[in-house]
């Protein structure tokens, strides 16, 4: 975090695109929110973008909007195919403008990248040629001339509707392997007609899409382009080809928004929303190359999660604007906080991907594990301070406890938080010890700061039992006492083979030897993380998972990045197994479907990653004497940090 003296000479300088003045260089780039429910802008989406506009962002690019009925790649995609869309976009534009920001909207067709069924049956997927998509295992239909013309006409029709709604501009989505990118790529587009073959022909679809949007809108209306600089897979569109394409269409567009990755492969898709394993601003070197050959503004994105990182990119002339989408999912007020020099108040994104893109992939409204108010703006409106202050005792200083205490105190209650350890953070302190997860510790820093500024009284190194809590005479007790590792009661062990849990490994309490088997029952970050940790330290590691694959419960981009690193380290993955027992030398597993025994020999240590069991005995002990006892997080039921923080928010928010 920069010091209070850090100065922004570039980030808050206005920029003009065509005739549109944008107040600063911060962009909320186009991203699916899963908030729309019927293909149109709804109240929740308006509230979501209003929060970011109010927070000081310069430009909002609203999520993909289908230009043709065949563009419905999810159940919740926005559609611009009839005039019914205009009113919703008009309300969105007026709301965003009222807060001082500008609004563009993405024009979209996925082509072969159809991610889900709309009614239980597989939809028709179109592509320039019958070129299978590896990630979703789609074999598309070769697009017909008639369909090409219908889709191209859609770019113009939707652009016209959006201008009528008062939107400032549109952005043609040719990124991430979607339809325009499929026409550009010779490994996907093998046509021999005017739409394929030569570079000029392969660019024809993109040129005409841009031309259709330009032809039916006014001279003041913005038409931009989003494109992947590097699709990050072997058969992807090359960097040099991307540069040439942008150069050839730059006279027809007003700006370029540069990203990395593709939807077509698992490895390429990681870059759609790169997790914490990637360096901040890692796409900026390519955008710097692009700026050397074109004269229109360049937006760059790719893990730019702090204002000083964006300032550095702008000062180095690597871009004209910076996409900071997750930074504002985590903290909608990031721009205004940075502008006012309140750097310590900025809640920095940690790149965990759990509640943002993770929610989208599950079909839920996006949010943030640190700031669950995101995506729930209609639920958590600004409540006035309470008239009658309650005495609130929060037991436990993990993320859930910190959130509960800070929110309750900010609402005007008298709050005291008690943590038995000498530090705040709970299990997040262990999570940050794993390879490539040190940034997860940012949740401790961010919530600790919120707690400190809330005015709640913080008591560290104080362990409370029921008697001590009753002596405090609280009106409300919020229990955030967490959980401890679960050891299976039926584990057969003759006592000679070493068995430990993942916490003991991370705390350095055991010597695991040279050959380790980890049994991962949960399929979360713990099993994969401990496997990577031990393999990096020279252990022969086998990861036995009670699931279809390692990291089954993790967001796919996080899981797939982990899987690649475990492959590099030579970790053996054993799926479909439950733990039965062990002896001096071996671990005994059972196939979860077949039932057959699987014996893994030469195991020095069996490491248990079996999940957790709640520490909730205080709930029973306090119920008869204290009127309101609220359990949150793992002490209610072991889950993740996300649930703990959300439940802490709700518990405190709803106190009368």
C-alpha positions in Angstrom: 0.0 0.0 0.0 1.5 3.4 -0.9 2.1 6.0 1.7 -0.1 9.0 2.4 2.4 11.1 0.3 1.9 9.0 -2.8 0.7 11.3 -5.6 -1.3 10.4 -8.7 -0.3 12.5 -11.7 -2.0 10.3 -14.2 -4.7 8.1 -12.7 -7.1 11.0 -12.0 -6.4 13.0 -15.1 -9.5 13.2 -17.4 -9.4 11.6 -20.8 -11.4 12.3 -23.9 -12.6 9.5 -26.2 -14.1 11.0 -29.3 -16.4 13.7 -27.7 -16.8 11.9 -24.4 -14.9 13.3 -21.4 -14.2 10.6 -18.8 -13.2 11.9 -15.4 -10.3 9.5 -14.7 -8.4 6.5 -16.0 -10.1 3.8 -13.9 -12.4 1.4 -15.7 -14.8 -1.2 -14.5 -14.4 -3.5 -17.5 -17.2 -5.7 -18.9 -17.9 -8.7 -16.7 -20.9 -11.0 -16.2 -22.6 -10.3 -12.8 -25.4 -13.0 -13.0 -27.7 -10.3 -11.5 -30.0 -10.1 -14.5 -32.7 -12.7 -14.5 -34.6 -12.3 -17.7 -32.1 -10.9 -20.2 -32.8 -7.3 -19.3 -31.3 -4.7 -17.0 -33.0 -5.0 -13.6 -33.0 -3.1 -10.3 -30.2 -5.1 -8.9 -27.8 -4.5 -11.8 -28.6 -0.8 -11.7 -27.7 -0.7 -7.9 -24.6 -2.7 -8.5 -23.2 -0.2 -11.1 -24.5 2.8 -9.2 -22.3 1.7 -6.3 -19.2 1.8 -8.5 -20.2 5.1 -10.2 -20.7 6.6 -6.8 -17.3 5.3 -5.7 -15.6 7.4 -8.3 -14.9 5.1 -11.3 -14.4 6.9 -14.6 -15.9 4.4 -17.0 -18.2 1.5 -16.6 -18.4 -1.1 -19.4 -21.6 -3.1 -18.8 -21.6 -6.8 -19.3 -22.0 -8.7 -22.6 -25.2 -8.1 -24.4 -26.3 -10.6 -27.1 -26.7 -9.3 -30.6 -28.6 -12.3 -31.9 -30.9 -15.0 -30.3 -28.1 -17.6 -30.8 -25.9 -15.5 -28.4 -27.7 -16.8 -25.3 -24.7 -18.6 -23.9 -26.0 -18.5 -20.3 -29.5 -18.2 -18.7 -28.6 -14.7 -17.4 -26.9 -13.0 -20.4 -28.3 -9.5 -21.2 -30.0 -9.4 -24.6 -30.4 -6.4 -26.9 -32.4 -8.1 -29.7 -35.6 -6.2 -29.2 -36.8 -2.7 -28.1 -37.8 -4.1 -24.7 -34.1 -3.7 -23.6 -34.1 0.1 -24.1 -35.9 1.2 -20.9 -33.6 -0.8 -18.6 -30.4 0.5 -20.3 -31.9 4.0 -20.1 -32.3 3.8 -16.4 -28.8 2.3 -16.0 -27.3 5.1 -18.1 -29.1 7.9 -16.3 -28.1 6.4 -12.9 -24.4 6.1 -13.9 -24.4 9.5 -15.4 -25.9 11.1 -12.4 -23.0 9.8 -10.3 -20.5 11.3 -12.8 -19.3 8.2 -14.7 -19.7 7.2 -18.3 -21.3 3.9 -19.6 -20.4 1.7 -22.5 -22.0 -1.7 -23.2 -20.4 -4.8 -24.7 -21.8 -6.3 -28.0 -21.5 -10.0 -27.9 -21.8 -13.3 -29.6 -20.0 -16.4 -28.1 -19.9 -18.5 -31.3 -18.9 -22.0 -30.3 -18.3 -21.0 -26.6 -21.7 -22.1 -25.3 -21.2 -22.6 -21.6 -24.6 -24.0 -20.5 -27.9 -25.4 -21.5 -30.8 -23.0 -21.4 -33.5 -25.7 -20.9 -31.7 -29.0 -20.3 -31.0 -29.5 -24.0 -27.7 -28.5 -25.8 -28.2 -25.3 -27.9 -26.8 -25.0 -31.4 -23.3 -23.5 -31.3 -22.0 -21.6 -34.4 -18.4 -21.1 -35.5 -16.7 -20.3 -38.8 -15.9 -24.0 -39.3 -16.6 -27.3 -37.6 -13.8 -26.6 -35.0 -14.3 -28.3 -31.7 -13.9 -26.3 -28.5 -11.9 -28.3 -25.9 -13.0 -26.6 -22.7 -16.7 -27.2 -23.1 -16.4 -30.1 -25.5 -18.6 -28.4 -28.1 -18.4 -29.4 -31.8 -20.1 -26.4 -33.5 -22.0 -26.1 -36.7 -20.3 -24.2 -39.5 -22.0 -20.9 -39.7 -24.1 -20.2 -42.8 -23.9 -17.0 -44.9 -27.5 -16.2 -43.9 -26.6 -16.5 -40.2 -23.5 -14.4 -40.6 -25.6 -11.6 -42.1 -28.2 -11.9 -39.3 -25.6 -11.7 -36.6 -23.8 -8.8 -38.3 -27.0 -6.9 -38.6 -27.5 -7.5 -34.9 -24.4 -5.5 -34.0 -25.9 -2.5 -35.7 -29.4 -2.9 -34.4 -28.3 -3.3 -30.8 -25.9 -0.4 -31.0 -28.7 1.8 -32.3 -31.0 0.7 -29.4 -28.2 1.4 -26.9 -27.6 4.9 -28.2 -31.4 5.6 -28.0 -31.2 4.5 -24.4 -28.6 7.1 -23.7 -25.5 4.8 -23.4 -22.3 6.6 -24.4 -20.8 3.8 -26.5 -20.4 0.1 -27.3 -17.5 -2.3 -27.2 -17.3 -5.1 -29.8 -16.2 -8.3 -27.9 -13.5 -10.0 -30.0 -11.7 -11.3 -26.9 -11.4 -14.7 -25.2 -12.0 -16.8 -28.3 -15.6 -15.5 -28.9 -17.1 -15.4 -32.4 -15.1 -12.5 -33.9 -11.9 -14.0 -32.5 -12.9 -17.4 -34.0 -13.1 -15.7 -37.5 -9.7 -14.2 -36.9 -8.0 -17.5 -35.9 -6.8 -19.7 -38.8 -6.9 -22.8 -36.7 -10.6 -22.2 -36.0 -11.6 -20.5 -39.2 -10.8 -22.9 -42.1 -13.3 -21.4 -44.6 -12.4 -20.9 -48.3 -15.0 -18.2 -49.0 -14.8 -14.5 -48.4 -14.9 -15.0 -44.6 -11.8 -17.1 -44.4 -8.4 -18.0 -45.9 -6.5 -14.8 -46.2 -5.9 -12.4 -43.3 -8.1 -9.8 -45.0 -10.9 -12.3 -45.3 -10.6 -13.5 -41.7 -10.8 -9.9 -40.5 -13.9 -9.3 -42.6 -16.4 -10.3 -39.9 -14.8 -8.0 -37.3 -14.6 -5.1 -39.7 -18.2 -5.5 -40.7 -19.4 -5.8 -37.1 -17.6 -2.5 -36.3 -19.0 -1.0 -39.5 -22.6 -2.0 -38.7 -22.4 -0.4 -35.2 -20.8 2.8 -36.7 -23.2 3.1 -39.6 -26.4 3.4 -37.5 -25.2 5.6 -34.7 -24.2 9.3 -34.4 -20.8 10.8 -34.8 -20.6 11.2 -31.0 -21.3 7.6 -30.2 -18.2 5.5 -29.2 -17.4 2.2 -30.8 -14.5 0.3 -29.2 -12.9 -3.1 -29.4 -12.0 -5.7 -26.7 -9.5 -8.2 -27.8 -7.0 -10.7 -26.3 -3.4 -9.8 -26.9 -2.3 -13.4 -26.1 -4.9 -16.2 -26.1 -2.4 -18.3 -24.0 -2.6 -21.6 -25.8 -0.7 -23.3 -28.6 -3.3 -22.8 -31.3 -4.4 -19.4 -30.1 -4.3 -16.2 -32.2 -0.6 -15.1 -32.1 0.6 -11.9 -30.5 1.9 -10.5 -33.8 -1.4 -11.3 -35.5 -3.3 -9.5 -32.8 -1.1 -6.4 -33.2 -1.6 -6.5 -37.0 -5.4 -6.9 -36.6 -5.7 -4.0 -34.2 -3.5 -1.8 -36.5 -5.7 -2.6 -39.5 -9.0 -1.7 -37.7 -7.7 1.1 -35.5 -9.0 3.8 -37.9 -12.5 2.4 -37.5 -12.7 2.3 -33.7 -12.3 4.8 -30.8 -10.3 2.7 -28.4 -8.9 -0.8 -27.7 -9.4 -2.8 -24.5 -6.7 -5.4 -24.1 -6.9 -8.6 -22.1 -5.3 -12.1 -22.2 -6.7 -15.6 -22.5 -9.4 -17.6 -24.3 -12.6 -19.5 -23.3 -11.5 -22.4 -25.5 -9.1 -24.2 -23.2 -8.6 -24.7 -19.5 -5.2 -23.1 -19.5 -6.3 -20.2 -21.6 -9.4 -19.6 -19.6 -7.4 -19.0 -16.4 -6.5 -15.6 -17.9 -10.1 -14.5 -18.2 -10.0 -13.8 -14.4 -6.4 -14.5 -13.4 -6.1 -15.6 -9.8 -3.5 -14.5 -7.2 -0.8 -16.6 -8.8 -0.2 -14.0 -11.5 1.7 -10.7 -11.2 -0.3 -7.5 -11.0 -0.5 -5.8 -14.4 1.1 -8.7 -16.3 -0.6 -7.8 -19.6 0.9 -4.2 -19.5 4.1 -5.1 -21.4 2.0 -6.1 -24.4 -0.2 -3.1 -24.2 2.9 -0.9 -24.2 3.9 -2.6 -27.5 0.4 -1.9 -28.9 0.6 1.8 -27.9 3.7 2.2 -30.1 1.7 1.3 -33.3 -1.7 2.9 -32.8 -2.9 6.4 -31.9 -6.2 5.6 -30.1 -6.6 5.1 -26.4 -5.6 1.7 -25.0 -7.3 0.1 -21.9 -5.3 -2.7 -20.2 -6.5 -5.1 -17.6 -5.1 -8.2 -15.8 -4.8 -8.2 -12.0 -4.5 -4.4 -11.6 -5.9 -4.4 -8.1 -4.2 -1.3 -6.5 -4.3 2.3 -7.6 -0.5 2.7 -7.4 -0.1 -0.2 -9.8 -2.4 1.5 -12.3 -0.5 4.8 -11.8 2.8 3.0 -12.7 1.3 1.6 -15.9 0.0 4.9 -17.0 3.3 6.8 -16.1 5.2 4.2 -18.2 2.9 4.9 -21.1 1.9 1.3 -21.2 -1.8 2.2 -21.4 -4.2 5.1 -21.3 -6.7 3.6 -18.9 -6.6 0.6 -16.5 -9.3 -2.0 -16.0 -9.7 -2.5 -12.2 -12.8 -4.5 -12.1 -12.2 -6.9 -9.2 -10.6 -4.1 -7.2 -14.0 -2.4 -7.3 -15.9 -5.6 -6.7 -13.9 -5.8 -3.5 -14.1 -2.0 -2.8 -16.5 0.1 -4.8 -15.1 3.2 -3.1 -11.5 2.4 -4.2 -11.2 5.4 -6.6 -12.5 8.1 -4.3 -10.4 6.7 -1.4 -7.3 6.8 -3.6 -8.1 10.3 -4.8 -8.5 11.5 -1.3 -5.3 9.9 -0.1 -7.1 7.4 2.2 -4.9 4.5 1.1 -5.1 2.6 4.4 -8.9 2.5 3.9 -8.8 0.7 0.6 -9.9 -2.9 0.8 -7.5 -4.6 -1.7 -8.6 -7.5 -3.9 -6.7 -10.7 -3.1 -7.4 -12.5 -6.3 -9.1 -15.5 -4.7 -11.8 -15.7 -7.4 -14.2 -17.4 -4.9 -17.2 -15.1 -4.9 -16.7 -13.1 -8.1 -16.2 -15.4 -11.1 -16.8 -18.3 -8.7 -20.3 -17.2 -8.2 -20.8 -16.6 -11.9 -19.8 -20.1 -12.7 -22.3 -21.4 -10.3 -25.1 -19.2 -11.6 -25.2 -16.9 -8.6 -24.9 -13.1 -8.4 -21.2 -12.1 -8.1 -19.9 -10.9 -4.8 -16.7 -10.7 -2.7 -15.6 -12.8 0.2 -14.2 -9.7 1.9 -17.1 -7.4 1.0 -20.3 -9.4 0.7 -22.3 -6.2 0.2 -21.3 -6.4 -3.5 -24.0 -8.0 -5.5 -26.3 -7.5 -2.6 -26.7 -3.7 -2.9 -30.5 -3.9 -2.6 -30.2 -5.9 0.6 -27.5 -3.9 2.4 -28.6 -0.3 1.8 -27.2 2.3 4.2 -29.0 1.7 7.5 -29.1 4.6 10.0 -27.3 4.2 13.3 -29.3 2.5 16.0 -31.3 4.5 18.5 -30.8 2.0 21.3 -27.3 0.7 21.6 -26.8 -2.9 22.6 -23.8 -4.4 24.5 -22.4 -6.8 22.0 -19.7 -9.4 22.7 -18.0 -11.1 19.8 -16.0 -14.2 20.6 -13.4 -15.0 18.0 -11.2 -12.8 15.8 -11.3 -14.6 12.5 -12.7 -12.9 9.4 -16.3 -13.5 10.5 -15.8 -12.2 13.9 -14.0 -9.1 12.6 -16.7 -8.3 10.1 -19.5 -8.7 12.7 -17.7 -6.5 15.3 -16.9 -3.7 12.8 -20.4 -3.6 11.3 -22.1 -3.7 14.7 -19.9 -1.0 16.0 -20.4 1.2 13.0 -24.1 0.9 13.5 -23.7 2.4 17.0 -23.6 -0.7 19.3 -21.1 -1.1 22.1 -18.9 -3.9 20.8 -16.1 -5.8 22.4 -14.2 -8.5 20.4 -12.3 -11.2 22.2 -9.7 -13.4 20.5 -7.9 -16.2 22.4 -4.8 -15.9 20.2 -2.4 -13.0 20.2 -3.2 -12.2 16.6 -6.4 -11.7 14.6 -7.1 -13.8 11.5 -8.2 -17.3 12.4 -7.7 -19.9 9.7 -6.7 -17.2 7.2 -3.4 -17.1 9.0 -2.8 -20.7 7.9 -4.1 -20.2 4.4 -1.5 -17.5 3.7 1.4 -19.9 4.6 0.8 -22.0 1.5 2.7 -21.6 -1.7 1.4 -18.8 -3.9 -1.3 -17.9 -1.4 0.5 -15.3 0.7 -1.8 -12.7 -0.7 -4.8 -14.4 1.0 -3.5 -12.8 4.2 -4.7 -9.5 2.8 -8.2 -10.4 4.1 -6.7 -10.2 7.6 -5.1 -6.8 6.9 -8.3 -5.4 5.3 -10.8 -6.6 7.9 -8.4 -5.7 10.8 -8.3 -2.1 9.5 -12.1 -2.0 9.2 -12.3 -3.3 12.8 -9.8 -0.8 14.1 -11.6 2.2 12.5 -15.0 1.0 13.7 -14.3 1.8 17.3 -14.9 -1.7 18.6 -12.8 -2.7 21.6 -10.3 -5.4 20.6 -9.1 -7.9 23.3 -6.3 -10.2 22.1 -4.9 -13.1 24.1 -8.1 -13.4 26.0 -9.9 -16.8 26.2 -13.5 -16.6 27.3 -15.5 -19.4 28.8 -19.3 -19.3 29.5 -18.8 -17.9 33.0 -16.6 -15.0 31.9 -19.0 -14.1 29.1 -22.0 -14.1 31.5 -20.0 -11.8 33.9 -19.7 -9.3 31.0 -23.6 -9.1 31.0 -23.9 -8.7 27.2 -27.2 -8.1 25.4 -26.0 -10.1 22.4 -23.2 -12.7 22.0 -21.9 -13.4 18.5 -19.9 -16.6 18.5 -17.2 -16.8 15.8 -15.2 -19.5 17.5 -14.4 -21.4 14.3 -13.5 -25.0 14.0 -10.7 -27.5 14.4 -9.5 -30.3 12.1 -11.7 -33.3 11.8 -10.2 -36.7 12.5 -12.3 -39.6 11.3 -13.4 -41.7 14.2 -13.3 -45.0 12.3 -9.7 -44.6 11.0 -8.0 -47.9 11.4 -4.4 -47.5 12.6 -2.1 -49.9 14.5 -0.4 -46.9 16.1 3.0 -47.4 14.3 2.4 -45.3 11.2 2.5 -41.5 11.6 -0.8 -39.6 11.1 -1.2 -35.9 11.4 -3.5 -33.2 10.1 -2.9 -30.3 7.7 -2.8 -27.7 10.4 0.1 -29.5 12.1 2.0 -29.6 8.8 1.5 -25.9 8.2 2.5 -25.0 11.8 5.7 -27.1 11.4 4.7 -29.3 14.3 5.6 -32.6 12.6 8.5 -34.2 10.7 6.6 -35.8 7.8 9.6 -37.7 6.3 10.3 -38.1 2.6 7.1 -39.9 1.4 3.7 -38.5 2.2 0.1 -39.4 1.3 -2.5 -36.6 1.8 -6.1 -37.7 2.0 -8.3 -34.8 0.9 -12.0 -35.3 1.7 -13.1 -31.8 1.1 -11.6 -31.0 -2.3 -10.7 -27.4 -1.3 -7.5 -25.4 -1.1 -6.1 -27.3 1.8 -5.3 -30.6 0.1 -3.8 -29.1 -3.0 -2.0 -26.5 -1.1 -0.4 -28.8 1.4 0.6 -31.1 -1.5 2.4 -28.3 -3.2 4.0 -27.2 0.0 5.4 -30.6 0.8 6.4 -31.3 -2.8 8.3 -28.0 -3.0 10.2 -29.2 0.1 11.4 -32.4 -1.6 8.7 -34.9 -0.4 7.3 -37.6 -2.7 3.6 -36.6 -2.5 0.5 -38.5 -3.3 -2.8 -36.7 -3.1 -5.7 -39.0 -2.6 -9.1 -37.2 -3.1 -12.6 -38.2 -2.1 -14.0 -36.8 -5.3 -13.7 -36.7 -9.1 -10.6 -34.7 -9.1 -8.3 -32.6 -6.9 -9.7 -29.2 -5.9 -13.2 -30.1 -6.9 -14.8 -27.4 -4.8 -12.4 -24.6 -5.9 -13.1 -22.0 -8.5 -11.9 -23.5 -11.8 -9.2 -21.0 -12.6 -7.7 -21.4 -9.2 -8.0 -25.2 -9.3 -6.6 -25.5 -12.8 -3.6 -23.2 -11.9 -2.9 -25.4 -8.9 -3.2 -28.6 -11.0 -0.6 -27.3 -13.4 1.9 -26.6 -10.6 1.2 -30.0 -9.0 1.9 -31.7 -12.4 5.2 -29.8 -12.6 6.1 -31.1 -9.1 5.3 -34.7 -9.9 2.5 -35.0 -7.4 0.4 -38.2 -8.0 -3.3 -37.6 -7.9 -5.5 -40.6 -6.8 -9.3 -39.7 -7.4 -12.4 -41.6 -6.2 -11.1 -42.8 -2.9 -12.1 -42.9 0.7 -9.7 -43.4 3.6 -9.9 -46.7 5.4 -6.7 -47.0 7.5 -3.0 -47.3 7.7 -0.2 -49.4 9.2 3.5 -48.8 9.7 4.2 -48.5 6.0 1.0 -48.4 4.0 -2.2 -46.4 3.6 -5.4 -48.3 2.8 -8.0 -46.7 0.5 -11.3 -47.8 -1.0 -12.6 -46.8 -4.4 -15.8 -44.8 -3.7 -17.7 -46.3 -6.6 -16.3 -49.8 -7.2 -15.6 -50.5 -3.6 -12.2 -52.2 -4.3 -9.3 -51.8 -2.0 -6.4 -49.6 -3.0 -3.1 -49.9 -1.1 -0.4 -47.2 -1.3 2.9 -48.4 0.1 6.0 -46.7 1.4 4.2 -43.9 3.2 6.1 -42.2 6.0 3.2 -39.9 7.0 -0.5 -39.8 6.3 -1.8 -36.2 6.3 -5.5 -35.7 7.0 -7.4 -32.9 5.1 -10.8 -34.2 6.2 -12.5 -30.9 6.8 -13.3 -29.5 10.2 -15.6 -29.9 13.2 -17.2 -26.8 14.8 -16.1 -25.3 18.1 -19.6 -24.5 19.3 -19.9 -25.7 22.9 -20.4 -22.1 24.1 -23.7 -21.9 22.3 -25.3 -24.6 24.5 -23.7 -23.2 27.6 -25.0 -19.7 27.0 -28.5 -20.3 25.7 -30.3 -20.3 29.1 -28.7 -17.1 30.4 -28.3 -14.8 27.5 -31.3 -13.9 25.4 -29.5 -13.5 22.0 -26.7 -15.9 21.0 -25.8 -15.9 17.3 -23.4 -18.4 15.8 -21.6 -17.4 12.6 -19.1 -19.1 10.3 -17.4 -22.4 11.1 -18.7 -22.6 14.6 -22.2 -22.9 13.1 -21.1 -25.3 10.4 -17.6 -25.5 8.8 -17.5 -24.0 5.4 -15.3 -21.2 4.0 -14.2 -17.7 4.8 -16.9 -16.3 2.5 -19.8 -17.7 4.6 -18.2 -16.5 7.8 -17.9 -12.9 6.6 -21.4 -12.8 5.1 -22.9 -14.2 8.3 -20.9 -11.7 10.4 -22.3 -8.9 8.2 -25.9 -10.2 8.4 -25.7 -10.8 12.2 -24.5 -7.3 12.9 -26.6 -5.6 10.3 -29.9 -7.0 11.6 -29.3 -6.2 15.3 -32.1 -3.9 16.4 
